Every structure is written in structure tokens, then in C-alpha cells.
Amino acid sequence: MESVRKANQRLRNYPLLLSKCADKASAYAVCVSRDLNVQHKICDAEFKEFLACIRKSALEMKTKL
């Protein structure tokens, strides 16, 4: 059950990670919601910036994603 406890702890950290990357998350959300016909990789740059921010925050918090 140790793995379940660790997974639950990682899930509890997600709001903190998202709050640290709110600006990147909103830029990605704006890009995705810009058009009703979202196509594959149209917002790839924004997504990569958001993902890099999440990963950097996870490293700073010494947690896994």
C-alpha cells in the first residue's frame, strides 16, 4: 500500500504545481480555446512551455509527476 500512499501524495501536489505555472496554463488554455476546430499540435509551443514549467516546479518540490 506504500505505492498507493505515494501516488496519493503526488496527486495532492498537482494543485501546487499548477498554481506555480498559472501563467503558462492560461496561455495554453487561450490557445486551445481560440478555435472550435482544434487541430493536432496547433498549440504545441504553448503546451511545451507549460509542461516545462510543471516539470521544473516538480523538480523544485522534489516530487515526481
C-alpha positions, 0 to 999 in steps of 0.5 A: 500500500506504500505505492498507493500512499505515494501516488496519493501524495503526488496527486495532492501536489498537482494543485501546487504545481499548477498554481506555480505555472498559472501563467503558462496554463492560461496561455495554453488554455487561450490557445486551445480555446481560440478555435472550435476546430482544434487541430493536432499540435496547433498549440504545441509551443504553448503546451511545451512551455507549460509542461516545462514549467510543471516539470521544473516546479516538480523538480523544485518540490522534489516530487515526481509527476 
